[in-house]
Amino acid sequence: MKTTLYTYTLKEIDTLATTLIKKLDSKVVLFNGEMGAGKTTLIKAMVKAMGCDDIVSSPTFSIVNEYVIPNDTIYHFDFYRIEDIDEAYNFGIEDYFASNHWLFIEWSKRISSLLPQDVCTIDISIETPTNRTLKLTVNNNNLTENNVKQQLV
């Protein structure tokens, strides 16, 4: 596993999103951080960097939002409201994991027993009201740089 730290402001988030996408080695990306840390804001920037012009919003109530990008799809999950693992099974979480599409997951700890082993993790910490620190953890074994570059075209 490899861990990289980044400190950023909202003005720098688009550049950071592009950098992160190039470093991902799994299409399953877990976003961790306290409420208000900026998980959805970062996901918005990443979805945009991957070529989607849709308005990205938090799927807190819908649980999953779908965004079409060139040559692929991103499923954005927010498991904050999940009360037990059966709720995830009820909407077919295992089908999403088997789909080989991008899965951006907020509040993943609520379904930790269902998560695949090959994931990237993004931990966001609030440093000041305008600064965040991000820790990216990758496995360095799934996607190649060419696969990720195709997502940015």
Phi and psi restraints in degrees (value plus and minus 20) as a CYANA .aco file:
   2 LYS   PHI    -148.2  -108.2
   2 LYS   PSI     114.4   154.4
   3 THR   PHI    -139.0   -99.0
   3 THR   PSI     115.6   155.6
   4 THR   PHI    -149.8  -109.8
   4 THR   PSI     117.4   157.4
   5 LEU   PHI    -125.2   -85.2
   5 LEU   PSI     122.8   162.8
   6 TYR   PHI    -155.7  -115.7
   6 TYR   PSI     120.9   160.9
   7 THR   PHI    -136.6   -96.6
   7 THR   PSI     114.8   154.8
   8 TYR   PHI    -171.6  -131.6
   8 TYR   PSI     144.9   184.9
   9 THR   PHI    -137.4   -97.4
   9 THR   PSI     151.7   191.7
  10 LEU   PHI     -79.7   -39.7
  10 LEU   PSI     -53.7   -13.7
  11 LYS   PHI     -84.4   -44.4
  11 LYS   PSI     -44.8    -4.8
  12 GLU   PHI    -119.2   -79.2
  12 GLU   PSI     -18.0    22.0
  13 ILE   PHI     -87.4   -47.4
  13 ILE   PSI     -54.2   -14.2
  14 ASP   PHI     -86.5   -46.5
  14 ASP   PSI     -61.5   -21.5
  15 THR   PHI     -85.2   -45.2
  15 THR   PSI     -63.0   -23.0
  16 LEU   PHI     -81.7   -41.7
  16 LEU   PSI     -62.1   -22.1
  17 ALA   PHI     -78.3   -38.3
  17 ALA   PSI     -65.2   -25.2
  18 THR   PHI     -83.0   -43.0
  18 THR   PSI     -62.0   -22.0
  19 THR   PHI     -81.5   -41.5
  19 THR   PSI     -65.7   -25.7
  20 LEU   PHI     -82.9   -42.9
  20 LEU   PSI     -64.4   -24.4
  21 ILE   PHI     -77.5   -37.5
  21 ILE   PSI     -60.4   -20.4
  22 LYS   PHI     -86.9   -46.9
  22 LYS   PSI     -42.5    -2.5
  23 LYS   PHI    -116.1   -76.1
  23 LYS   PSI     -30.5     9.5
  24 LEU   PHI     -87.2   -47.2
  24 LEU   PSI     119.6   159.6
  25 ASP   PHI    -143.6  -103.6
  25 ASP   PSI      -3.6    36.4
  26 SER   PHI    -168.6  -128.6
  26 SER   PSI     129.7   169.7
  27 LYS   PHI    -107.6   -67.6
  27 LYS   PSI     -19.7    20.3
  28 VAL   PHI    -125.3   -85.3
  28 VAL   PSI      95.2   135.2
  29 VAL   PHI    -143.4  -103.4
  29 VAL   PSI     102.1   142.1
  30 LEU   PHI    -117.1   -77.1
  30 LEU   PSI     111.3   151.3
  31 PHE   PHI    -132.3   -92.3
  31 PHE   PSI      95.2   135.2
  32 ASN   PHI    -136.2   -96.2
  32 ASN   PSI     128.0   168.0
  33 GLY   PHI     139.9   179.9
  33 GLY   PSI     137.0   177.0
  34 GLU   PHI     -87.8   -47.8
  34 GLU   PSI     147.7   187.7
  35 MET   PHI     -75.6   -35.6
  35 MET   PSI     109.4   149.4
  36 GLY   PHI      66.0   106.0
  36 GLY   PSI     -14.9    25.1
  37 ALA   PHI     -92.3   -52.3
  37 ALA   PSI     -44.2    -4.2
  38 GLY   PHI      92.5   132.5
  38 GLY   PSI       2.9    42.9
  39 LYS   PHI     -81.4   -41.4
  39 LYS   PSI     -72.3   -32.3
  40 THR   PHI     -86.3   -46.3
  40 THR   PSI     -56.5   -16.5
  41 THR   PHI     -81.6   -41.6
  41 THR   PSI     -62.4   -22.4
  42 LEU   PHI     -86.5   -46.5
  42 LEU   PSI     -61.8   -21.8
  43 ILE   PHI     -81.2   -41.2
  43 ILE   PSI     -61.1   -21.1
  44 LYS   PHI     -75.5   -35.5
  44 LYS   PSI     -66.2   -26.2
  45 ALA   PHI     -86.4   -46.4
  45 ALA   PSI     -58.4   -18.4
  46 MET   PHI     -89.3   -49.3
  46 MET   PSI     -62.2   -22.2
  47 VAL   PHI     -81.0   -41.0
  47 VAL   PSI     -62.9   -22.9
  48 LYS   PHI     -81.9   -41.9
  48 LYS   PSI     -64.8   -24.8
  49 ALA   PHI     -84.2   -44.2
  49 ALA   PSI     -43.6    -3.6
  50 MET   PHI    -108.2   -68.2
  50 MET   PSI     -17.2    22.8
  51 GLY   PHI      82.1   122.1
  51 GLY   PSI      -2.6    37.4
  52 CYS   PHI    -125.9   -85.9
  52 CYS   PSI     111.9   151.9
  53 ASP   PHI    -119.3   -79.3
  53 ASP   PSI     -16.7    23.3
  54 ASP   PHI     -84.0   -44.0
  54 ASP   PSI     136.4   176.4
  55 ILE   PHI     -99.1   -59.1
  55 ILE   PSI     100.4   140.4
  56 VAL   PHI    -113.4   -73.4
  56 VAL   PSI     110.2   150.2
  57 SER   PHI    -154.5  -114.5
  57 SER   PSI     144.2   184.2
  58 SER   PHI     -90.7   -50.7
  58 SER   PSI     111.1   151.1
  59 PRO   PHI    -108.3   -68.3
  59 PRO   PSI      15.8    55.8
  60 THR   PHI     -74.7   -34.7
  60 THR   PSI     -61.6   -21.6
  61 PHE   PHI    -114.5   -74.5
  61 PHE   PSI     -49.9    -9.9
  62 SER   PHI    -107.4   -67.4
  62 SER   PSI     -35.5     4.5
  63 ILE   PHI      55.2    95.2
  63 ILE   PSI     -59.0   -19.0
  64 VAL   PHI    -160.0  -120.0
  64 VAL   PSI     117.6   157.6
  65 ASN   PHI    -138.5   -98.5
  65 ASN   PSI     128.7   168.7
  66 GLU   PHI    -135.5   -95.5
  66 GLU   PSI     114.3   154.3
  67 TYR   PHI    -150.1  -110.1
  67 TYR   PSI     107.8   147.8
  68 VAL   PHI    -112.3   -72.3
  68 VAL   PSI     109.3   149.3
  69 ILE   PHI    -141.0  -101.0
  69 ILE   PSI     145.3   185.3
  70 PRO   PHI     -75.2   -35.2
  70 PRO   PSI     104.1   144.1
  71 ASN   PHI      49.1    89.1
  71 ASN   PSI      -7.3    32.7
  72 ASP   PHI    -187.9  -147.9
  72 ASP   PSI    -196.7  -156.7
  73 THR   PHI    -157.3  -117.3
  73 THR   PSI     125.6   165.6
  74 ILE   PHI    -132.9   -92.9
  74 ILE   PSI     108.9   148.9
  75 TYR   PHI    -127.5   -87.5
  75 TYR   PSI     102.9   142.9
  76 HIS   PHI    -128.5   -88.5
  76 HIS   PSI      95.2   135.2
  77 PHE   PHI    -127.4   -87.4
  77 PHE   PSI     127.1   167.1
  78 ASP   PHI    -154.3  -114.3
  78 ASP   PSI      87.3   127.3
  79 PHE   PHI    -115.3   -75.3
  79 PHE   PSI      -2.2    37.8
  80 TYR   PHI     -76.1   -36.1
  80 TYR   PSI     -60.1   -20.1
  81 ARG   PHI    -108.5   -68.5
  81 ARG   PSI     -23.3    16.7
  82 ILE   PHI     -87.7   -47.7
  82 ILE   PSI     108.4   148.4
  83 GLU   PHI    -118.7   -78.7
  83 GLU   PSI     -47.0    -7.0
  84 ASP   PHI    -172.2  -132.2
  84 ASP   PSI     144.9   184.9
  85 ILE   PHI     -82.3   -42.3
  85 ILE   PSI     -47.9    -7.9
  86 ASP   PHI     -81.1   -41.1
  86 ASP   PSI     -51.6   -11.6
  87 GLU   PHI     -82.1   -42.1
  87 GLU   PSI     -58.2   -18.2
  88 ALA   PHI     -87.0   -47.0
  88 ALA   PSI     -62.0   -22.0
  89 TYR   PHI     -83.4   -43.4
  89 TYR   PSI     -57.3   -17.3
  90 ASN   PHI     -81.6   -41.6
  90 ASN   PSI     -50.9   -10.9
  91 PHE   PHI    -120.5   -80.5
  91 PHE   PSI      -9.6    30.4
  92 GLY   PHI      63.8   103.8
  92 GLY   PSI      19.3    59.3
  93 ILE   PHI     -75.4   -35.4
  93 ILE   PSI     -55.7   -15.7
  94 GLU   PHI     -85.0   -45.0
  94 GLU   PSI     -49.7    -9.7
  95 ASP   PHI     -87.1   -47.1
  95 ASP   PSI     -58.3   -18.3
  96 TYR   PHI     -84.6   -44.6
  96 TYR   PSI     -62.9   -22.9
  97 PHE   PHI     -83.8   -43.8
  97 PHE   PSI     -51.2   -11.2
  98 ALA   PHI    -104.8   -64.8
  98 ALA   PSI     -25.3    14.7
  99 SER   PHI     -97.7   -57.7
  99 SER   PSI     -40.3    -0.3
 100 ASN   PHI      43.2    83.2
 100 ASN   PSI       5.2    45.2
 101 HIS   PHI    -118.7   -78.7
 101 HIS   PSI     150.1   190.1
 102 TRP   PHI     -89.9   -49.9
 102 TRP   PSI     113.2   153.2
 103 LEU   PHI    -144.4  -104.4
 103 LEU   PSI      92.7   132.7
 104 PHE   PHI    -123.9   -83.9
 104 PHE   PSI      96.6   136.6
 105 ILE   PHI    -141.5  -101.5
 105 ILE   PSI      99.5   139.5
 106 GLU   PHI    -117.5   -77.5
 106 GLU   PSI     126.8   166.8
 107 TRP   PHI      38.2    78.2
 107 TRP   PSI      24.7    64.7
 108 SER   PHI     -86.7   -46.7
 108 SER   PSI     -42.0    -2.0
 109 LYS   PHI     -80.4   -40.4
 109 LYS   PSI     -42.5    -2.5
 110 ARG   PHI     -92.8   -52.8
 110 ARG   PSI     -35.5     4.5
 111 ILE   PHI    -147.7  -107.7
 111 ILE   PSI       9.0    49.0
 112 SER   PHI     -75.1   -35.1
 112 SER   PSI     -54.1   -14.1
 113 SER   PHI     -90.4   -50.4
 113 SER   PSI     -34.3     5.7
 114 LEU   PHI    -117.5   -77.5
 114 LEU   PSI     -32.7     7.3
 115 LEU   PHI     -89.1   -49.1
 115 LEU   PSI     120.2   160.2
 116 PRO   PHI     -89.2   -49.2
 116 PRO   PSI     145.6   185.6
 117 GLN   PHI     -95.8   -55.8
 117 GLN   PSI     -55.7   -15.7
 118 ASP   PHI    -107.3   -67.3
 118 ASP   PSI      74.2   114.2
 119 VAL   PHI    -155.4  -115.4
 119 VAL   PSI     139.9   179.9
 120 CYS   PHI    -125.5   -85.5
 120 CYS   PSI     125.9   165.9
 121 THR   PHI    -143.4  -103.4
 121 THR   PSI     112.4   152.4
 122 ILE   PHI    -138.8   -98.8
 122 ILE   PSI      93.9   133.9
 123 ASP   PHI    -125.4   -85.4
 123 ASP   PSI     103.6   143.6
 124 ILE   PHI    -131.9   -91.9
 124 ILE   PSI     111.0   151.0
 125 SER   PHI    -140.5  -100.5
 125 SER   PSI     121.6   161.6
 126 ILE   PHI    -104.9   -64.9
 126 ILE   PSI     100.2   140.2
 127 GLU   PHI    -114.9   -74.9
 127 GLU   PSI     -67.8   -27.8
 128 THR   PHI    -162.5  -122.5
 128 THR   PSI     154.2   194.2
 129 PRO   PHI     -77.1   -37.1
 129 PRO   PSI     -42.9    -2.9
 130 THR   PHI    -135.1   -95.1
 130 THR   PSI     -28.5    11.5
 131 ASN   PHI    -136.0   -96.0
 131 ASN   PSI     120.4   160.4
 132 ARG   PHI    -147.0  -107.0
 132 ARG   PSI     131.7   171.7
 133 THR   PHI    -134.3   -94.3
 133 THR   PSI     115.1   155.1
 134 LEU   PHI    -141.9  -101.9
 134 LEU   PSI     114.2   154.2
 135 LYS   PHI    -134.6   -94.6
 135 LYS   PSI      97.2   137.2
 136 LEU   PHI    -120.6   -80.6
 136 LEU   PSI     105.2   145.2
 137 THR   PHI    -137.9   -97.9
 137 THR   PSI     102.7   142.7
 138 VAL   PHI    -144.0  -104.0
 138 VAL   PSI     142.6   182.6
 139 ASN   PHI    -114.5   -74.5
 139 ASN   PSI     -41.6    -1.6
 140 ASN   PHI      42.6    82.6
 140 ASN   PSI      20.7    60.7
 141 ASN   PHI    -165.7  -125.7
 141 ASN   PSI     -20.2    19.8
 142 ASN   PHI    -127.9   -87.9
 142 ASN   PSI     -96.2   -56.2
 143 LEU   PHI    -101.0   -61.0
 143 LEU   PSI     128.7   168.7
 144 THR   PHI    -116.9   -76.9
 144 THR   PSI     144.7   184.7
 145 GLU   PHI     -80.3   -40.3
 145 GLU   PSI     -54.2   -14.2
 146 ASN   PHI     -84.4   -44.4
 146 ASN   PSI     -61.1   -21.1
 147 ASN   PHI     -79.5   -39.5
 147 ASN   PSI     -63.6   -23.6
 148 VAL   PHI     -90.6   -50.6
 148 VAL   PSI     -59.4   -19.4
 149 LYS   PHI     -80.0   -40.0
 149 LYS   PSI     -55.9   -15.9
 150 GLN   PHI     -81.6   -41.6
 150 GLN   PSI     -51.4   -11.4
 151 GLN   PHI     -90.3   -50.3
 151 GLN   PSI     -43.6    -3.6
 152 LEU   PHI    -110.0   -70.0
 152 LEU   PSI     -28.9    11.1
